[in-house]
Amino acid sequence: MVNEAIQLRDERPPSGVRRVLGFIKDALLAGRLRPGDRLLPERELAASLGVSRPVLREGLGMLAGLGLVETRQGSGTVIRHPAPEALGDFFTFALATGGAPIDDVMHARIAIECQAIRLACERAGPAELAQLRRCLDAILDTLDDPRAGGLADAEFHAALVAAAGSPTLSTLYAALRELLLASHVARRQETIGVRKIRDSLAEAHRAVFAALLARNADAADAELRAHFRIGDELRAAGLRTRRTEVPRRA
């Protein structure tokens, strides 16, 4: 009886909107739909899916919000390749409303970057290495500017992920970009003026870049993890120092 109940429950049709979303998702995964393809006219598509036209519009509206479809006047609805920014907005809202702490986001960042740098040691070409060199120079030029320095730091790490040549890792990283950028700037603002942290930033990024240039995946992974670990330790130490300082009278 239990198995029969489970079978009956599994065979129940999904809601109309979920049917629309499921159809598009399955067609994309199977390769039946690709960016640039036009969907059937609204009346035909609604009939084929067994949903009303308002329900179809609701489902397509949700997909349009993700940048996955676009309705063009006189041309119908076309499949698009969603921009990473749209996915980033979704991730930002989802994580913010879900109460995900920035430390949890950082764990995801570390996982992505450490795999990315290993792939970059194999795949990075002259263009990718040149971009990383420019980003490194920007970091060294902005060590005393929290905003510009945070932006330069974020660009270096984004370039590192791009050098891996993995569309999946790049898409995941781009989805976290806004949250990570805020973290980069906030950390620079918290530690501005702490010379030990300033020097460590320069040394750590140079070491990561040097290991990547040497195509040594194990060393690059180790340098990147050390950068994350030491950065957190120095930042915490800098904050403790500041909190214990007693303002002097003029």
N, C-alpha and C positions, 0 to 999 in steps of 0.2 A: 504493500500500500504506500509506503514511504517513497519507494522508487517511482511508483506511478504518479504520485503527487509532484515529485520533482520533474518528471517528464512533462506533465501537463503544464507546470509553471514555466518550464523552459520553452514550451511551444507557443506560449501566449505571444501575440504580436506586440512589437514595441510601440510606443506612442508614435503619433504621426510625425512629430518633429524628429524624433530619434530615427525614424525610418528614413527620412530625408538625409540626415547626417550620415547614417550608416551606409546608404547607397553611394554617396559621394566618396566616403572613406574607402569602402571596399573597391570601388571602381579605380581609384587612384592607386591603391596597393596592388591591384591586379594589372595595372597598366592599361586599362580600358579608357581611362581619361588621363590627359596630360595638360600641362599649362598651354593655353591657347585654344584648347578644344571648346566648342560651343555646346551647351546643353540643349536638350529637346525644348521646343516651345512649352511655355508654362502649362497650357491645357493638357498637352500630351504627356508631359513628365508627371504631372499630378495624377493623371489617370493611370499611368503605368505603375506608380508607387502606391496607388490606392489611398491617396490623401486629398484633402480639399485644397483648392488653390491658396486660400489664406494660410493654411498650415505649411504648404510648400514655401510661400513667401517668408514665413517666420523662420523656417530652417535655413533658407538661402540667406536671409538677413544675418543670422548668426555666423554663417560662413563668410559673409562679406565683412563682418566686423573683425574677423581674423585675417582679412586680406586674401582669402582663398578663392573667392569668386567676385566677379564684377558684372553688374548689369549695365549694358550699354544700350542707349536709346536706338531702336531700330535694328540692333544686332543680337539682342537676347542676352543670356547669361553666359559668361565665359570663365573658364577655369584660369586662375592666376597662380604664379609662384609667390607665396606671401613674403613680404619683406621681413627681415629679422626684427625691425623696429616694432612691427605689429605683435610679433611673438613676445618681444621684450616688454611691451606694455601689459600684455596679458600676465606674464610671469610676475611683473612688478606688483600689479594689483592683487594677484592670487597670493603671493608671499606676504604682502603687506597686510591684507585682510586676514590671512591665516595665522598671523603672529609669528612667522618664522624669524628667529633671531639672526642677526648678521653673521654670527659665528657659524651657524648652520649653512648659510650661503657660502661662507669662506671654505667650508669643507668641500662643497661641490666644486668651487673654483680650483682648489688644490688638485682634486681628482682629475679635472679636465686638463689643467695646465701640465701636470706631471706626465700624463699620457701624450699630450701634444708635443712636449719637448723631446720625447723619445722618437716620435714620428718625424719631427723636424730635423733631428740629427741624420735621418735617412733621406728626407725628401726636400729640404730647403734648398732653393736655388739661389743664384746670385741676386735676383731681385728681392727675394725675401730677406736675405742676409743684409742687403743694403738698407732695407726699410728698418730692420732691427738696429742697425748701426745708427741711423738717423734718430730713432727713438731713444737710444742710449745717450746720444749726444744731448738730446733735449732734456733728459733727466739730469745730466750733469750741469746743464746750464740753468736749471730752475730749482736747485736744492734749497734756496732760501725763499721761494715763493710757494706757499701752500696750494693755492688754486692752480697755477700753471704747472707746478711740480706734480700735483695729483693727476692732472690731465696727462702729462707726459708719462708718468708711471703707468697709467691705465692703457695708454697707446702702446707702450712697450710690451705689456703682457698680451694685449689683443693681437699685436703683430706676431708674437711668439706662437699663439694658437693658430693664426692664419698660416704660419710657416709649416704647420703640420700637414697641410694639404688635405684636410679631412672636412668635407662639408657638414657632417653631422656634429663634430666637435665645435666647429665655427658657429653653427646655428645655435647650439646649446649655450655657448659662451656669449653670443650676441644677445640671447634672451636674458642673461643676467647682467648685461652691460650697465644698465642704469643704476642698479643696486651696487655693483662693484665700483662704479665711478664715484658714487657718493661716499663709499667706504674709503677709497684712495684719498680723496680730498679731506675727509674728516680725520684720517690718521695723520696726514701732513699738518693739519691745523693743531692737532693735539700735541705734536712733538716738535713744532717749529722752535728753533733756538737751542735744541738739545744737540750739541756738537757730535756726541758719540753716535747718535742715530743718523745724523746727516752724513757722517763719514761712512757708516755702515751701509747706507743706501747706495752710495756710489760703488763701494767695493763689491757688494752683493750682485748688483746688476752687471758689473764688469765680469765677475766670475761666471755668472750664468751664460753670458754671451760668449765668453772664451771657451767654455765647455761645449757649447753648441757649434762654434767654429771648428773645434777639434773633432766633431762628429762622434763624441764619446757619450753615448746615451746614458750609461750608468752614472758618469760624473755629472752630466747635465741635470739628471733627475735629482742627484744628491745635493747639488748646489742650489737648485730651486727649492727643495724642501728645507734646506738650511736657511735660505733667504726668508721663507715664510716663518719658520720657527724663531730665528734670531730676531726678526723684525717684531714679532709679537712680544718677545721677552724684553727687548729694548724699549718698546713703546710702553709696556707696563711699568718698567723701571723709571722711565722718564716721567710718567704721570705720578708715580709715588713721590718722586723728588719734588715735583711742583706742588703737590698737595701738602707736603711737610714744610715748605718754605714759609718763613715768617716775613711779611712785608716790613721793610725798614722805613723809619721816618726820615723824611727829607731834612 
